[in-house]
Amino acid sequence: MNAAETEPVMRLFIAIPLPKVVSDSITRWTQELGTQLSFRKWVHPQDYHITLQFLGDTKAGSVESVLSSLRTIAAAQQPIQLSLQGAGVFGPASAPRILWAGISGELKKLEHLQQRVTSAMAPLGFAAEDRPYRPHITAARKLTDGNINSDLLRAGPEPASWTADGLVLFRTNMHSSPMYEIMGKMEFGS
């Protein structure tokens, strides 16, 4: 057995972190919804984020290359103005897979950043997803009972605006709460 076969593997993804004011708004919303909806898993407030790219199982030896590419991207990136706006689900209303908080603002800038990230990760062996990029903040997963009433989602979390000023490489620690650990944080323009 060679070293490459025994190298530790981590489950990683790249995301925009959220400031406390945004997480707090989503938390208040999910606490209210939690009394009316039964989801299998509500996301821990410290785990809220906007995913740019899911990398999946990644060998520990690849992390520095990922971080180096992300530093280059972040250095050339200007801050992005974003706001919480609306909510929705992925999947049918009778059995949604994901409950999400929506975002608005400089979405073209966010989409351009996401494209730069996926382009930079491709030479490192990480494929972009086949589906279109739909930026959102996951709040809960897998409804276990009942239907989603559109009135519950119409308002979404209370509005909050922020300046996204960096990106993060997160590691997933399954069965932990919070579940995501920062492996590296890169500020925009530095």
C-alpha positions, -999 to 999 in steps of 0.1 A, spaced: 0 0 0 14 34 -9 10 68 8 -16 80 -16 -39 51 -7 -37 59 30 -39 97 27 -67 111 49 -98 123 30 -119 153 40 -154 163 27 -149 199 15 -168 228 -1 -163 265 -9 -188 290 3 -195 326 13 -199 329 51 -227 349 66 -224 377 92 -242 372 126 -270 397 117 -280 375 87 -277 342 107 -298 357 134 -326 367 110 -327 332 95 -326 316 130 -357 337 141 -375 326 110 -367 289 114 -376 289 151 -410 302 140 -414 277 112 -401 249 135 -434 251 154 -454 244 122 -431 222 101 -414 189 107 -380 188 90 -356 159 97 -327 184 101 -327 221 108 -293 237 99 -273 250 129 -270 288 128 -232 286 126 -235 265 95 -255 289 73 -236 298 42 -239 304 4 -223 275 -14 -200 283 -44 -188 248 -51 -191 214 -34 -157 196 -37 -167 163 -19 -141 139 -7 -107 155 -10 -73 141 -1 -55 161 26 -26 166 2 -48 186 -22 -60 212 4 -30 236 -1 -36 237 -39 -72 245 -33 -64 272 -8 -38 287 -31 -63 289 -60 -89 305 -37 -64 331 -25 -58 341 -61 -95 344 -68 -102 363 -35 -74 388 -41 -90 399 -74 -126 399 -61 -144 430 -50 -170 428 -22 -205 418 -31 -236 435 -18 -263 409 -8 -296 408 10 -320 382 24 -351 380 2 -378 354 2 -377 317 7 -386 285 -11 -381 248 -13 -363 224 -36 -385 194 -44 -422 191 -44 -443 209 -18 -455 176 -5 -420 163 2 -393 190 -2 -357 181 1 -345 216 11 -360 246 27 -340 277 18 -338 314 24 -334 335 -7 -309 361 -16 -309 392 -38 -285 420 -46 -254 418 -68 -262 383 -80 -244 387 -113 -212 394 -93 -219 363 -72 -225 341 -102 -193 354 -118 -174 345 -86 -189 311 -86 -178 306 -122 -143 317 -114 -142 292 -85 -154 263 -105 -130 271 -134 -101 273 -109 -111 240 -93 -114 220 -126 -76 216 -132 -74 203 -96 -98 175 -104 -131 190 -91 -160 189 -116 -186 217 -116 -222 206 -110 -243 199 -142 -272 220 -129 -275 258 -131 -261 277 -101 -290 288 -78 -276 307 -48 -295 302 -16 -290 296 21 -301 261 33 -323 263 64 -336 227 68 -335 193 50 -362 166 44 -397 174 54 -410 144 74 -446 153 78 -472 174 61 -471 198 32 -454 232 28 -480 260 29 -469 287 5 -481 314 29 -454 301 54 -427 308 28 -440 340 13 -423 364 37 -392 344 44 -367 357 70 -368 394 80 -347 414 56 -310 418 63 -283 432 40 -246 427 41 -214 429 22 -199 396 13 -162 403 17 -146 368 15 -149 332 9 -142 301 30 -131 265 25 -152 244 48 -147 209 60 -178 188 69 -177 169 102 -206 146 99 -227 140 130 -213 172 147 -232 203 155 -222 228 142 -211 206 113 -188 228 93 -152 237 102 -132 265 85 -101 252 68 -92 286 53 -107 320 49 -97 344 21 -108 381 22 -117 398 -10 -91 423 -24 -62 411 -3 
